[in-house]
Amino acid sequence: MPEIHSAADYSTAQLLDVTNDAFSDYAVPMKQTLQGFETFLRQRGVVLPRSFVMVEGNEIVALWLISVRGKRGYLASSGTRPAFRGRGVARALAEHSMADLAANGVNHLQTEVLQSNTAAFALYQSLGMVIRRQLNCFTIPETPLVKAGLAAFVPVQWSDIAPDAAALHDWPPSWQNAAGSLVAAGDNLMCLAHYEAGRLVAYAAVYRDTATLAQFAVAPDHRRQGLGRAIIGTVQRALPDRALRVINAHQDDLGFDTFMQTLNAEPIVQQFELCREL
């Protein structure tokens, strides 16, 4: 009989093995390295004692990895080995996990799911999760947009700009791009900022390993002055010969979507951000 165990009882390598198998036939196939998976767990803030796996015999057949910040929980990753799907494994893990979170003071759960992953979306809906917003993901070609150096944007620490960054936002970042994830990234995070008269008017926070623009923004009163393109061009020069990624941009922001088009950005996937109270 399959049994639910704490993910804390298993090694990172064992959790990676089931993750890679579960995502081997995904709409966007993924195979992570051990180092990349460890970075993922750290940046997302996965709490292994609050995460669970389904075990049959000596094999992990499914997992449900949970992050916790205060009273909010986040399903960072879930997956079932292809050979074990259709047996109610994911639902059993989900129900066990949500009960555990509620018993430990977490009152809100959120996650993202590919809009094309109809099976997973149906499961989440049946668990009481609802759509909070729709999210777009892009790649930006590696061709540099500007030839200027880094003079206009100075390297900074996230802690230098964190107090002022939110004032530049039109919508909140998703979990993996939020402040908690940026802090957890440590040296993997590169931050660049542009100031005018001592005021932060534009910045970018980038995950170096994946060339992902976790956050970038321009103050509303400084938009349409080329600062957005300058941000992208500056990051491109700092991470040469790499296409940049934008993950989980708010779909309803037509201005942002237009900006992506001006950069010749290519849409990758679309996601639903889901949530429910516990």
N, C-alpha and C positions, 0 to 999 in steps of 0.2 A: 504493500500500500504506500502511495506517495505520502510524504510527511513534510510539514512546514518547519524549517529551522531558521534560526537567526543567521543573517549574512555574516555577522561578526565571527562565526565559528569556522569560516572558510577563508582561504588565502585570496589575495588580489588576483593571482594567476588563475585560480579556479573560477572566480567570478568573471574574469575576462573571457575564459574559454566558453562559458555558456552565452555570454553577451555576443561574442563574434559568431557563434553558431546561430543564435536567434536572429541576428541581423544579416545573415548571409544571403537571404532571399528578399531582403527589404527593398522597397521601391528605390531607395538610394542606398545600395549595398555599402556596408561599413565593416572594416576590419581594423581594429585598433591595436597598437603595440602596447606592451606592458607599461612603458613610460607614459604614453599618451593616455592610457586608461587611468593611471595614478594621478595624472594632472587633471583629468576630467573629474575624478572623485573629489579631489581637493578643491577645485574651483567651484564646483556645484555645491560643496558643503555636505556631501553624502554622509549620513550618520549610520554606520553599519549596525549598531544595536537596534535601530528603528527600521532596518531593512530586512527583507526576508527572502528565502529561497525555498523552492519545492524540490525535494530530493526523492528519487526512486532508486532503491538499492544503494549504490555508492555514487550515483551520478546526480549532479544538479541538473534539473530539467527546465527550470524557469527561475526568474528572479524579479524582484520588485525593490528598486533602490530609492531610498527616501532621503531628502535633505530637510533640515529643520532650521528655521530662524525665528526665534521667539515662539509665538503661537501659530506660525504659518508653516505648513509642510509643502513639499514639492516632490512630485514623482520625477526623479532625474532620469531614470531609465527602467524599462520593463521589457521583458522578452521571454519567449518560450521556444525551446528547441523545436524545429519543424516537425519532428517525428512525434511530438507530444501535444500538438495542438488539437483543439476540438474535444478536450477531455474535461474542461472546466477548471483547468489549472490556474489560468490567469485570474479568473473570478475568485477562486478560493484565496489566492494570495492577496488580491485587492481587498476583499472583505476582512481578512485577518489583519492586514496592515492598517486599514482605516479604523478598526476597533482599537488597535494598539495605539495609534496616534491620539485618538480621543481620550483614551485612558491615561495618556501621558501629557495632557494639557494642550494638545494641538487642536485648534478649532477650525482650521481652514486648510484645504488641500487644492493644489493647482498642478497643471501639467500642460504640455503641448502634444499635439498629434498631427501627423500629416493629413491634410484634407483628403488625400487619395487613399489613406489607410482606413477603408470603411469598416473593416472588422474591428479594429481597435477603437474607432470612434463609437461604434455601436455598443461595445462593452462599456466604455466610459459613460455614455449616456444612460445605460441601464443601471449604472452605479450611482446615478443622480448628479453627474457632472453636467454643467451647462457651458455654452460658449460665452466667453467674456469678450473676446475680440478675435479678429483674423489677422494673421501675420504673414509677411512676405520675406523671402530670402533671395539674395542676389550674389553674383560674382562680378567684380569690377576688373576689366582687363588689365594686364600688367603694364601696358603701354603708359609711360608717365604722362600726366596731364600738364605739368608745369616743369620748367627747367630751373626754377629758382631753388636756392639752397634752403637750409633750415632756419635762416635768420628770422623770418617772421614768426616762426613757431619754436618756442624754446622747450627743451626737455624738462619735465617736472615730475614730481611724485603725485600719485593719486590723492594723497592726503592734502596736497597743496591746493587742489582745485575742487575737491569733494564738497566743501561748504557752499560753493557758488554754482556748481554744475547743474543742479536741478532747475535753477531759474532759467536755464537755456532750453529746457525740454518742452516739447509739445505733447508728449505722451511718455508714460513710465517705461523703462526698459523691462524686458522679460527677465526671469529669474537668473539665467546664466550671464546676463549682461548688467545686472544690478550691482549696486555698490558692494554688497557682501561678497559677490563673486570676484569683483575687481580686487578687493583687499586680499582675498585668498589666493589670487594669482601670483602674488609676490613678484619675483624678478621676471616672470613671464609676461608681465604687463608693461607696455610702453605708453607713456602719456606725453602729449605735446599740447602746448597752450599758446594762445595769442592774446596779448593784453593791449588795451588802449587806455591811456591815462590811469594806469593802475587797476583797470577793471578787466576781468575775464570776459572776452567777447567770442571766443571760439576755442574749441579743444577737441582732441581725439584721445580715446583710450583703446589700445589695440592689444590683442593677444598675439604675442610674437610667434608661438609655435604653429598656429593655424592661420596667421595673417587675417584675423577676424577683427573687424571694427566693432568692438563691443558697444562703445558709445562714441558718437561725435555730434557736435551741435554748434550752432551759431546763434548768438543773441538775436532776438527778433528785430531789433532796431539796426542790426548790422548785416541783415540778409540782402541778397541780390547785389552784393558788392564784390563777388568773387572769392569770398573767404571759404565757402564750401568746397569749391574746386581746389583752392589752395591747401585745405586740410588733406584732401585725398592725394594731391600731388606730393605733398610733403611726406605723407606716410609711404607712398610708393617709392620715394627716394630712400627712405629709411629701411625699407624692406624690398630691395631691388629684385627684379625678375620673378616676382610672385603676384599672382592674381589675389586681390583682396576679397574678403567675404563680408557680407552684411547679413546677419541672422536675426530674424524676428522683428522686422520693421512693421509698424502699425499700418495695416492695409488701407485704412480710411484716410490716411494723410496723403492727399493727392499731390500736394506740393513736393513731398519727399519722393513720391513715385516719379514725378516729372524730373526731379533732380537726378534720380537714378538713370532715367532715359538719356539725359544730357551727357552722362558719363559712359554711355553705351553698355551699361550694366546688363547682365543677362539674368533673367529670373531663374531660380533653381527650383524651389518648392514653395508651397503655401501651407500654412499650418493653422489650426485652431488652438487658441489658448483656452483651456477649460478650467473650471473651478467648482468647488462645492463646499458648503459648510459641514462640519463634522459634529 
